[in-house]
Amino acid sequence: MANHDNLGNQDLAKFLIEEYKGLLELDKARNERFDRLVTLFLSLAGAPWALYVLVIKDKGTFALTEMPQLIAWIFLLVGLLGFLVVTMCIQTKFLITLYMRAVNAIRAHFDAGKKSKALRLPTSGKVPPYFEKGSYNFYAALGMAVVNASYVSLACYRLLSQWQWKWLGMVAGVVWVIIHYWYYVSQAAGREMRDKEGGLEFLGSAVQSKPKAAK
């Protein structure tokens, strides 16, 4: 992004325009990274089923209690690794939100409180929210959490069935969903708290040239 060292007031508009362009490019790159992470998650989620289909083809049965333990361990591993992919997706979306807030704040600077009708896009550096229940991001994260939890639950059901502790599989799945949800909410709340102090505002004094030290 643009270097704002030693800028005067007359250069503030030029600096913010360059910053605006840089943020748009960063936002585009982050969106592309998010798409790659989703593709990675889908590929990871499909791998255990591909192996299981090969096993079923040989044995001819779909009974979960007869699932080979190796396949069950693979389901468990994928369910655990899937959480790491979800955290990367969430953090990437948080960065996208941060860039969008910065872009909105730049628009607000040029609007200068006039509420111009020409600016149809947001001009508040405090939106969009990091966490919004019922949004696309919320359901996307929830869907990935359910997939991970179902894999952990299925694996625990199979691995613990020999000790008659199959019911722990359901408990493990519920706990895993709760952990996903807690991570999303707590991380969003932390970012909102850090942005709460003053929000994202572009002040002229923040980019003015520093006075020279007295000799």
C-alpha positions in Angstrom: 0.0 0.0 0.0 1.0 3.6 -0.2 3.7 5.0 2.0 2.4 7.9 4.1 5.7 9.0 5.7 6.3 12.8 5.5 3.0 13.6 3.8 1.5 17.1 4.1 -2.2 18.0 4.1 -2.1 18.8 0.4 -1.1 15.2 -0.4 -3.6 13.6 1.9 -6.3 13.1 -0.8 -3.7 11.6 -3.2 -2.5 9.3 -0.5 -5.9 8.1 0.4 -6.8 7.4 -3.2 -3.7 5.2 -3.6 -4.6 3.5 -0.3 -8.1 2.9 -1.6 -6.7 1.2 -4.7 -4.3 -0.9 -2.7 -7.1 -2.0 -0.3 -9.2 -3.1 -3.3 -6.4 -5.2 -4.6 -5.8 -6.7 -1.2 -9.5 -7.5 -0.9 -9.5 -9.2 -4.3 -6.4 -11.3 -3.3 -8.0 -12.3 0.0 -11.2 -13.4 -1.7 -9.2 -15.6 -4.1 -7.4 -17.1 -1.1 -10.8 -17.8 0.6 -12.0 -19.6 -2.5 -8.9 -21.7 -2.5 -9.4 -22.6 1.2 -13.0 -23.6 0.5 -11.8 -25.8 -2.4 -9.2 -27.4 -0.1 -11.9 -28.1 2.5 -14.1 -29.8 0.0 -11.3 -31.9 -1.3 -10.3 -32.9 2.2 -13.9 -33.7 3.1 -14.3 -36.0 0.1 -11.1 -38.0 0.6 -12.4 -40.4 3.4 -15.5 -41.2 1.4 -13.5 -42.1 -1.7 -11.4 -44.6 0.4 -14.6 -45.9 2.1 -16.2 -46.5 -1.3 -13.2 -48.7 -2.3 -13.6 -50.7 0.8 -17.3 -51.2 0.3 -16.7 -52.3 -3.3 -14.6 -55.1 -2.0 -16.7 -56.1 1.1 -20.1 -55.2 -0.2 -21.4 -53.8 3.1 -22.0 -50.3 4.4 -22.4 -51.1 8.1 -20.6 -48.5 10.2 -19.7 -51.1 12.8 -17.8 -53.0 10.1 -15.9 -50.0 8.9 -12.1 -50.7 9.0 -10.4 -48.9 11.8 -8.0 -47.3 9.4 -10.8 -45.6 7.6 -12.3 -44.5 10.9 -8.9 -42.9 11.9 -8.9 -41.1 8.6 -12.3 -39.7 9.2 -11.1 -38.5 12.6 -8.0 -37.0 11.2 -10.0 -35.2 8.5 -12.4 -33.9 11.1 -9.6 -32.5 13.2 -7.7 -31.0 10.3 -10.9 -29.5 8.9 -11.0 -27.3 12.0 -7.7 -25.7 11.0 -9.0 -25.0 7.5 -12.1 -23.4 9.0 -10.0 -21.2 11.3 -8.0 -20.0 8.2 -11.3 -19.3 6.4 -12.6 -17.3 9.3 -9.4 -15.3 9.7 -9.3 -14.6 6.0 -12.9 -13.3 6.1 -12.0 -11.1 9.1 -9.2 -9.6 7.0 -11.6 -9.0 4.1 -14.0 -7.2 6.6 -11.1 -5.1 7.9 -10.2 -4.0 4.4 -13.9 -3.2 3.7 -14.0 -1.1 6.8 -10.9 0.8 5.8 -12.4 1.4 2.3 -15.6 2.7 3.9 -13.6 5.1 6.1 -11.8 6.5 3.1 -15.1 7.1 1.4 -16.3 8.9 4.6 -13.2 11.1 4.4 -14.1 12.4 1.0 -17.7 12.7 1.9 -16.6 14.9 4.9 -20.0 14.5 6.7 -22.0 15.9 3.8 -24.0 12.7 3.4 -23.6 13.0 -0.4 -26.2 11.2 -2.4 -23.5 10.4 -4.9 -22.0 7.9 -2.4 -24.3 4.9 -2.6 -21.8 2.7 -0.8 -21.1 2.6 3.0 -19.1 5.4 4.5 -18.8 4.0 8.1 -15.5 2.5 9.2 -17.4 0.3 11.7 -19.3 -1.8 9.2 -19.6 -4.5 8.1 -19.6 -6.5 11.3 -17.1 -9.3 11.9 -19.9 -11.6 13.1 -23.4 -11.4 11.8 -25.8 -14.2 12.7 -27.8 -15.5 9.7 -25.3 -14.1 7.1 -23.7 -16.1 4.3 -20.4 -16.3 6.3 -22.3 -17.6 9.3 -23.9 -20.4 7.5 -20.8 -21.3 5.5 -18.8 -21.6 8.8 -21.6 -23.5 10.4 -21.8 -25.9 7.4 -18.1 -26.7 7.6 -18.4 -27.1 11.4 -21.2 -29.7 10.9 -19.1 -31.6 8.4 -16.1 -31.7 10.7 -18.3 -32.7 13.7 -20.0 -35.5 11.7 -16.6 -36.9 10.8 -15.4 -36.8 14.4 -18.7 -38.3 15.6 -18.6 -41.1 13.0 -15.0 -42.0 13.8 -15.6 -42.0 17.6 -18.7 -44.1 17.1 -16.7 -46.8 15.2 -13.5 -46.7 17.3 -15.4 -46.8 20.6 -18.0 -49.4 19.6 -15.8 -52.2 20.8 -16.1 -50.9 24.4 -19.8 -50.1 24.1 -19.1 -46.4 24.3 -20.7 -45.6 21.0 -22.8 -42.8 22.6 -19.6 -40.8 23.1 -19.5 -40.4 19.3 -22.6 -38.1 19.4 -21.2 -36.2 22.3 -17.9 -35.7 20.5 -19.7 -34.3 17.5 -21.7 -31.8 19.5 -18.7 -30.7 21.4 -16.8 -30.2 18.1 -19.5 -28.0 16.7 -19.6 -25.9 19.9 -15.8 -25.4 19.7 -16.1 -24.2 16.1 -18.9 -21.8 17.1 -17.0 -20.5 20.1 -13.9 -19.9 18.1 -15.8 -17.9 15.5 -17.7 -15.8 18.1 -14.8 -15.1 20.4 -12.4 -14.1 17.6 -15.1 -11.8 16.1 -15.7 -10.2 19.5 -12.0 -9.7 20.0 -11.6 -7.9 16.7 -14.7 -5.7 17.4 -13.2 -4.8 20.7 -9.9 -3.8 19.1 -11.7 -1.7 16.5 -14.0 -0.1 19.0 -11.6 2.5 20.3 -12.2 5.3 17.8 -12.9 2.9 14.9 -11.2 3.2 11.5 -10.8 7.0 10.9 -8.5 8.8 8.7 -7.3 12.0 10.4 -5.1 14.6 8.7 -2.8 14.7 11.7 -2.1 11.0 11.3 -0.3 11.5 8.0 1.1 15.0 8.4 4.9 15.4 8.2 6.5 15.3 11.6 8.1 18.5 12.8 11.8 18.6 12.7 13.6 18.3 16.0 15.1 21.5 17.3 18.9 21.6 17.0 
